Amino acid sequence: MYKLAFFVPVGEAEPVKEAVFATGAGRIGDYEACCFQTRGLGQFRPLDGANPHIGYVGDLERVAELKVELVCRDDLIRDAIAALKAAHPYEEPAYEVWRLEDI
């Protein structure tokens, strides 16, 4: 089992979450589409060569984002990450993956 966390602009979170859930990620027992969300403020500065969805090359940008956390079965994690990348509005989405122990 893995834990997947990703950061996404608040207004664009639902389609990204739905794409990830469509892979089977976010299932816990008899429940699906399970996640925890935390609102925060992300920041980034696009460098030369970037094609930012929000902001401009060279300018520091701050964006209201959600950190979305969910669990994912081992056999689904690669598909979940691929779906996240395909649906996410940023050209370089930030995400984290942790392997979980079953105790």
C-alpha positions as CSV (number, residue, x, y, z in Angstrom):
1,M,0.0,0.0,0.0
2,Y,1.2,3.5,-0.8
3,K,0.2,7.0,0.4
4,L,0.0,9.6,-2.4
5,A,-0.1,13.3,-1.7
6,F,-0.3,16.0,-4.3
7,F,-0.7,19.8,-4.5
8,V,-3.3,21.4,-6.8
9,P,-4.9,24.8,-7.1
10,V,-8.2,24.9,-5.1
11,G,-10.4,25.7,-8.1
12,E,-8.9,22.8,-10.2
13,A,-8.8,20.1,-7.6
14,E,-12.0,18.2,-8.4
15,P,-11.1,17.0,-11.9
16,V,-7.6,16.0,-10.8
17,K,-9.0,14.0,-7.8
18,E,-11.6,12.3,-10.1
19,A,-8.9,11.3,-12.5
20,V,-6.8,9.7,-9.7
21,F,-9.9,8.1,-8.1
22,A,-10.8,6.6,-11.6
23,T,-7.7,4.4,-11.4
24,G,-8.9,2.8,-8.2
25,A,-6.8,4.9,-5.8
26,G,-8.4,6.2,-2.7
27,R,-10.3,3.0,-1.8
28,I,-10.4,1.9,1.8
29,G,-12.5,-1.3,2.4
30,D,-16.0,-0.7,1.2
31,Y,-15.4,3.1,0.6
32,E,-14.1,4.8,-2.5
33,A,-12.9,8.4,-3.3
34,C,-11.4,8.7,0.2
35,C,-8.9,11.5,0.7
36,F,-7.9,14.2,3.2
37,Q,-7.5,17.8,2.0
38,T,-5.6,20.6,3.6
39,R,-5.7,24.1,2.3
40,G,-2.5,26.1,2.0
41,L,-0.5,28.6,0.0
42,G,1.9,27.2,-2.6
43,Q,4.6,29.3,-4.2
44,F,6.9,29.0,-7.2
45,R,8.9,31.0,-9.7
46,P,8.9,29.8,-13.3
47,L,12.4,29.8,-14.9
48,D,13.3,30.3,-18.5
49,G,11.9,27.5,-20.6
50,A,8.9,27.1,-18.4
51,N,5.3,27.4,-19.7
52,P,3.4,28.3,-16.5
53,H,-0.3,27.6,-16.2
54,I,-0.4,30.5,-13.6
55,G,2.0,33.4,-13.4
56,Y,4.9,34.5,-15.6
57,V,8.5,33.4,-16.1
58,G,10.7,35.1,-13.6
59,D,7.9,36.2,-11.3
60,L,7.3,34.7,-7.8
61,E,3.7,33.4,-7.8
62,R,1.6,32.4,-4.7
63,V,-1.5,30.2,-5.2
64,A,-4.2,28.9,-2.9
65,E,-3.8,25.1,-3.2
66,L,-5.0,21.9,-1.6
67,K,-2.8,19.2,-0.4
68,V,-4.7,16.0,-1.2
69,E,-3.7,12.8,0.5
70,L,-5.0,9.3,-0.2
71,V,-4.0,5.6,-0.1
72,C,-3.3,3.5,-3.2
73,R,-2.8,-0.2,-3.7
74,D,0.6,-1.3,-4.9
75,D,-0.6,-2.4,-8.3
76,L,-2.4,0.9,-9.0
77,I,0.2,3.5,-7.9
78,R,1.9,4.0,-11.3
79,D,-1.5,4.4,-13.0
80,A,-2.6,6.9,-10.3
81,I,0.5,9.0,-10.8
82,A,0.1,8.9,-14.6
83,A,-3.5,10.0,-14.2
84,L,-2.4,12.8,-11.8
85,K,0.1,14.1,-14.2
86,A,-2.3,13.9,-17.2
87,A,-5.1,15.8,-15.4
88,H,-3.1,18.3,-13.4
89,P,-3.0,21.9,-14.8
90,Y,0.7,22.4,-13.9
91,E,3.4,21.2,-16.3
92,E,5.4,20.0,-13.3
93,P,2.9,18.9,-10.6
94,A,4.3,18.4,-7.1
95,Y,3.5,15.1,-5.5
96,E,4.9,12.7,-2.8
97,V,4.7,8.9,-2.5
98,W,5.3,6.9,0.6
99,R,5.3,3.1,1.0
100,L,3.1,2.1,4.0
101,E,3.4,-0.8,6.3
102,D,0.4,-2.9,7.3
103,I,0.6,-3.4,11.0
